[in-house]
Each structure stands twice: as structure tokens, then as C-alpha cells.
Amino acid sequence: MFCGYLATASAGAVGLFLFAYSWTRGGMTLGMQAWRLRVQTPDGYSITWLQSALRCLTAWVSLAVFGLGYWWVLFDGERRSWPDIVSGTRTVVQPKPASRKDKAKQ
């Protein structure tokens, strides 16, 4: 029984580390890259390890209340989710990269 709790805690810690590492390094996880989303400070800089940890912990709370923390973007004037509000970060959409056709026209 103890080993099950230990394995769960270890998996959670690894997940927390991977998200935090991705967010502090480049502001994006692999899935966020596909959707061109980036987590950053309001000034446009990479977030800190503390902000990453707060985002992860608040994400669990947001999901535990049936996703209300993420539906919150529909009601917030600045389109922030609970993890954004608590950690003082922003999730922004990156501009679409120029296509080969656009580059050829230049």
C-alpha cells in the first residue's frame, strides 16, 4: 500500500518538474507548441520556478471543481484562467509563422 502512494507521489513530482521545466525554459510544453500557446509574465518574459509550481497546483484545483478554473476565461476581462491569476502569468497565442509562399513573395 505504501509503495502505491510512493509511486503516485513520484509520478506527480516528475510531472510537476516536466511542466515547470518546459514553462521556465521556453514557456511552452510540447502540446502548447502545437497550439502556438506560450506562458509568460505580463511583461513577456519566461516565468519562474515558483510561478510554475503555483500554476501546477492551481491547475489541480481548477480541474477538481469540474474545470471551472479554466472556464473562468469566459468571464475574466483579461481572459485569464485561475492558474494564470494565482501565478501572475499570462497564456498568449504566438503569431503564426510565415509560410514558404509568403517568404517567396518577399
C-alpha positions as CSV (number, residue, x, y, z in Angstrom):
1,M,0.0,0.0,0.0
2,F,2.8,2.4,0.9
3,C,4.5,1.6,-2.5
4,G,1.4,2.7,-4.3
5,Y,1.4,6.1,-2.6
6,L,5.1,6.5,-3.2
7,A,4.7,5.7,-6.9
8,T,1.8,8.2,-7.2
9,A,3.7,10.9,-5.4
10,S,6.8,10.2,-7.6
11,A,4.8,10.4,-10.8
12,G,3.2,13.6,-9.6
13,A,6.6,15.1,-8.8
14,V,8.0,14.1,-12.2
15,G,5.0,15.6,-13.9
16,L,5.4,18.9,-11.9
17,F,9.1,19.0,-12.8
18,L,8.5,18.4,-16.5
19,F,5.8,21.1,-16.8
20,A,7.8,23.6,-14.7
21,Y,11.0,22.9,-16.7
22,S,9.1,23.4,-20.0
23,W,7.4,26.6,-18.8
24,T,10.6,28.2,-17.4
25,R,12.8,27.2,-20.3
26,G,10.7,28.3,-23.2
27,G,7.2,29.0,-22.0
28,M,5.7,26.0,-23.8
29,T,5.1,22.3,-23.3
30,L,5.0,20.1,-26.4
31,G,1.2,20.3,-26.6
32,M,1.3,24.1,-26.2
33,Q,3.8,24.3,-29.2
34,A,1.2,22.6,-31.4
35,W,-1.4,25.2,-30.5
36,R,1.1,28.1,-30.5
37,L,0.4,28.9,-26.9
38,R,3.0,30.4,-24.5
39,V,3.0,31.0,-20.8
40,Q,4.8,34.2,-19.8
41,T,4.9,37.1,-17.4
42,P,2.7,40.1,-18.1
43,D,6.0,41.8,-19.4
44,G,6.6,38.9,-21.9
45,Y,9.4,37.1,-20.0
46,S,9.8,33.5,-19.1
47,I,8.1,32.5,-15.8
48,T,10.0,31.4,-12.6
49,W,10.0,28.0,-10.9
50,L,7.7,29.4,-8.2
51,Q,5.2,30.6,-10.8
52,S,5.4,27.2,-12.5
53,A,4.7,25.4,-9.2
54,L,1.8,27.7,-8.4
55,R,0.3,27.1,-11.9
56,C,0.6,23.3,-11.5
57,L,-1.0,23.3,-8.1
58,T,-3.8,25.6,-9.1
59,A,-4.4,23.5,-12.2
60,W,-5.4,20.6,-9.9
61,V,-7.8,22.8,-8.0
62,S,-9.3,24.2,-11.3
63,L,-9.9,20.7,-12.6
64,A,-11.3,19.4,-9.3
65,V,-14.2,21.8,-9.5
66,F,-15.3,20.4,-12.9
67,G,-12.9,22.6,-14.8
68,L,-14.4,25.9,-13.5
69,G,-10.9,27.4,-13.2
70,Y,-10.4,27.0,-17.0
71,W,-14.0,28.1,-17.9
72,W,-13.2,31.2,-16.0
73,V,-11.5,32.7,-19.1
74,L,-15.0,33.3,-20.5
75,F,-15.8,35.6,-17.6
76,D,-12.5,37.3,-16.9
77,G,-11.9,40.6,-18.6
78,E,-8.3,39.7,-19.3
79,R,-9.2,36.1,-20.4
80,R,-7.1,34.6,-17.6
81,S,-7.6,31.1,-16.0
82,W,-7.2,30.5,-12.3
83,P,-3.7,29.3,-12.8
84,D,-2.8,32.5,-14.6
85,I,-4.4,34.6,-11.9
86,V,-2.8,32.8,-9.0
87,S,0.7,32.7,-10.5
88,G,0.7,36.2,-12.1
89,T,1.2,34.8,-15.6
90,R,-0.5,35.1,-19.0
91,T,-1.2,32.5,-21.6
92,V,-0.8,34.1,-25.1
93,V,-1.2,32.9,-28.6
94,Q,2.0,33.1,-30.6
95,P,1.8,34.6,-34.2
96,K,1.6,32.1,-37.0
97,P,4.9,31.5,-38.7
98,A,5.2,32.8,-42.2
99,S,4.6,30.1,-44.9
100,R,7.0,29.3,-47.7
101,K,4.7,31.1,-50.1
102,D,4.8,34.3,-48.0
103,K,8.6,34.1,-47.8
104,A,8.8,33.6,-51.6
105,K,6.7,36.7,-52.2
106,Q,9.2,38.8,-50.3
